[in-house]
Amino acid sequence: TYWLPGSAINASVTSPYPDAGDPGIRWIADSYTGTGSCPSGPGSSTGTWFIWANSTLHWNWDDQYRLYIDSEPGYYGAPVPDTGANWYDPGTSVGGSVTSPWEDSIVCTGFTGTGSAPASSPATSFGFDLDEPSSVLWHWDISTVTLTVMSDWGTPNPPVGSHAYAGGAEVELSVNKYHYISSTERYECVGWRGLGSVPTSGTDTLVSVTLLINSTIQWLWQHQYRVDIDNPGGYDTPVPGAGQHWFDADDWVTCYITTNPVDTMYCVGYFGTGSCVSAWGMDEVSFILDAYTTIQWVWMGISDIESLIVYSDYGTPYPPVGVHYYPHGVLANCYIVDCVEPGGPGERYICDGYTGTGCAPSGSDTAVTFTMSSEATLTWNWQHQYTFEVQNPAGFGSPIPGIGIYWMNADEPVDAYITVNPDGGMVCTGYTGWGSLGTGYGDSVHFILGEPSGILWNWSLIGDTYTLEVISPYGPCDPPVGTNYIPVDVVITATAGPYGYDSEVERHAASSYTGTGCVIPPSGDTNAVTFTMISNGTITWDWIDEYYMALTYSGCGSAVPTQTGEGWYQYGGMATPTTSTSVDDGGTHYGFIVWVPNEESAITIMEPTWPSTIARIWDACTLDAQYGIAVGCTLKKSPPEDFGGFVVDGTTYDGIDIYTDWWAVGSSHDIEATSSDTAGGERYVFDHWSDGGAIAHNVGPVADHLTLTAYYQGEYRLHLEKNPWHTEGFLAVDHVSYPDSARVDIWVAPGAAPTIQASAEDYTSAGERYLWTNWSDGGAITHIVEPIYGPVDIIAYYNQQYRLIVAKEPPETLGTITIDDSLYEFVASAERWFSPGPDTHNVWVSRIDFFGDTAYQFIGFDGDPTDTILPKPVVLTVPESLTADYNCFEYVLSFFVNPTEWRLSPPPIPGDYTRTMIPPESIIVENTGNIPIDLGLCMITPDTLTPWSCGCINGINRAVVRGHFNLDPVAPAIFSLVWDCVKETNTWATELYFGPLGWAVPPETHQKLWLQLETPIASSDYTEQTLILRVQARISLY
């Protein structure tokens, strides 16, 4: 093919491509090879390319063989590979299989093959190399199955009976929907139940199944009757609506009118046939359908009907609760279906009659019939009841009620008691109750039944009990009044009351008791006591009379005042009755006038004209608050301020500057203005009333509207205060001193300029002092303040200091005391003042003070022998007093040295020779005194004894002596050239010099002194030389 240069070419071939000579072979173009401009690549299409040179295109093909799978007489066993053509490359190892048996009744008997496949095989699987087109045909054996059809009604297809089918056959099963017995009775097919290949259930009348095993189908039928509804006049929309309806036989069918009345027409009942009985007064009916039924709703106008309203809290009344309409003059039949309505456990409601109005009678039955001659109501009455169970396992005493379970009216009293006690050597010791009855003592009970309850009578041998005699004029008491038998050693709590009622207005409050025998304590001001029955006993309860004060009102129209204080009071007790000062009755105002009791002797009223008063109660009484027509009255303050208020008729009204109320004409009132009225640094002082009355006075009788003004004078507060707060010293204003005051408040007139002063130094007994530093207004310690036109606060600032005292005990003036940088010599105590922490102050005292042969040794601070470290740090968060404790004694400074001579044999020869003591030569130094000592060493070289001298480095005629104190068994291996050198001047031992020991040597102890001698380099005298080592001691001070 020729192309113009640059032409776009998209070449492709059909792949796969059937072989022309054998349909079992096909060809696959898997790639192509190009030259020139033509590309090479995989697939059966080159895509788009452009030709610019002579080119060639060669398609590369591979062949495939077909494996054809089939199945007879049908498709079973889910073949793998599936039925149809399956293509593979030549030489591919192929395999396949089926599931057998298939659905129980179909069995694979093997296969036959062509091409590379085996010619035949009984197996259910195969495998071979595909070298040519091949096929595999699966063979199946199908068994015969039975279908059983069951149906009581209708015309099923297949018909009722057993039918044979080849396994795997598809069968359509059906039946007619309805089977009519008559025009008013029928059976409706509601589905089927199935076994085997038939689904277990269904609701249709048609089902298709594949029969693989023996199977059964049963068609299900529902018996039905027709219900015809007639609604003459077409009023409302009845349910079901007018017309013919089918319902299942034996079902509960409900028919009703949805709206009654409709305009002026009323449904007054219905005419029924079949399963429905005719009834008047009903617009709803329910019945069990067992026959063809008709209902005709009856409607009448308002002039021809009467209404009946039925009430019932429980049960199922007929007619039901609600409004019912009847034709005038017909009989109304009313009854309770079940006269007992169960409640909770041990609870029920029982119908005990009815109450009627209008033409309906009243009675005690559970059914009634009457003529509907007028409108009426009928209320079914129910009695609430609980069970009361009596148990008496011991069998003694003949209890009443006897053993058993009784139904009793709720919220009514129950009495139960033992008639014989003791009984044959046994005594009733009380009872165990449940429900409304608790557990208690005694042989009788009286209680209100508020829930299911019961009693179990308890009995004991008379010899196992003591008696408790309870004496009381009132009750309730527990144990009850009378003789109570109580088991020995039982702990009981006896109680009375708290109240016993004589009437609604008189009662008695249990207040105390006296007892004998086992009642311990034998008396008490309480209504309860706990004791142990260790003997017979008696208890007598005492009671206090109480009376009820009722509050009423009159003279205020239909208005209702708010009243408090009504209640119970002891004889002679104080009551605080209150009533509204005024009330409003639709725009007419009434004001309180006076309290008036119904019995003058029953109550004493302190202020009868006050709406809030105090009264003493002597007997039951009624206190009437009397009101009258009122006029408006106003109290106000000038200038206006609400820092205080008013007191009107004994009641304080705070935080107001105007008081308004309505006062009854002719009434009198006690009024008072508060003074002084203070808010912060401002106050107002009462000056006078506008009517000239005192600050508290009576006004009235009131004749007309009244306004009274209380006039005030304003003042400002001058507040002086010390900072830090302390009461020592004084503050002064205008030369008036206020001693022992940390603050002063003075009230002054506007524009005043008083003189103020503060104390300069204030000392407390606890070791504090305050030094005045400045006033907050910058004035001198005494100065005149600026004129005051508002509240003024002026602060006197002070520098607070704490005292630190250090005292020696016992007091002695030897030695020193040092506090920080202050040294106090020859004093027994010293003190300094410091500002409170956090600074640390250091305290030293001399460790040993001595005079003559008397010494004072420091042994600690404040009695603590471990507190001996100096200096002692002190942080002053409070005033401090330190006591430095000393031990006073006569001291003996004495020590003993042995041996007193170290003779070197043979004598050392000068010439840088060193000799150290060996153990037998060590010198023992013992403190034989009674005070710790320090030891000192020095060399003495008198010319009369030797030409040698001693130093720290040897030389001509100069030797070196070294000393070392310790308790070791041998001399130190090394002597220090510096610290152990014994000079010709005394050196006291320390931790470094001659150490580690040799200082603070305790009494009655010893230490070893080791010496080392280094001879001179040369000597002017080579004869025996004598050197003197002086050992000295001093009292150890540190």
Buried (B, 14 or more C-beta within 10 A) or exposed (E): EEBEEEEEBEBEBEBBBEBEEEEBBBBBBEBBEBEEBBBEEEEBBBEEBEBEEEBEBEBEBBBBBBBBBBBEEEBBBEBEBEBEBBBBEBEBEBEBBBBBBBBBBBBBEBBBBBBBBBEEBEBBEBEBEBEBBBBBBBBBEBBEBBBBBBBEBBEBEBEBEEBEBEBBBEBEBBBBBBBEEEEBBBBBBBBBBBBBBBEEEBEEBEBEBEBBBBBBBBBBBBBBBBBBBBBEEEBBEBEBEBEEBBBBBEBEBEBBBEEBBBEEBBBBBBBBBBBBEBBBBBBBBEBEBEEBBBBBBBBBEEEEBBBBBBBBEBBEBBBEBEBBBBBBEBEBBBBBEEBBBEBEEBBBBBBBBBBBBBBBBEEEEBEBEBEBEEBBBBBBBBBBBBBBBBBBEBEBBEBEBEEEEBBBBBEEEBEBBBEEBBBEEBBBBBBBBBBBBEEBBBBBBEBEBEBBBBBBBBBBEBEBBBBBBBBBEBBBBBBBBBBBBBBBEBEBEBBBBEBBEEEEBBBBBBBBBBBBBBBBEBBEEEBBBEBEBEBBBBBBBBBBBBBBBBBBBEBBBEBEBEBEBBEBBEEEBEBEBBBBBBBBEEEBBBBBBBBBBEEEEBBBBEBBBBBBBBBBBBBBBBBBBBBBBBBBBEBBBEEEBEBBBBBBBBBEBEEBBEBEBBBBBEBBBBBBBBBBBBEEBBBBEBEBBEEEBEBEBEBBEBEEEBEBBBBBBBBBBBBBBBBEEBEBBBBBBEEEEBEEBBBBBBBBEEEBEBBBBBBEEBBBEEBBBBEBEBBEEEBEBEEEBEEBEEBBBBBBBBEBBBBBBBBBBEEBEBBBBBBBEEEBEEBBBBBBBBEBEEEEBEBBBBBBBBEEEEBBBBBBBEEEEEBEEBBBEBEBEEBBEBBBBBEEBEBEBBBEBEEEEBEBEEEBEBEEBEBBBEEEBBBEBBBBBBBBBBBBBBBEBEEEEBEBBBBBEBEEBBBBBBBBBBEEEEBBEEBBEEBBBBEEEBBBBBEEBBBEBBBBBEBEEBBBBBBBBBBBBBBEEEEEBEBEBEBBBBBBBE
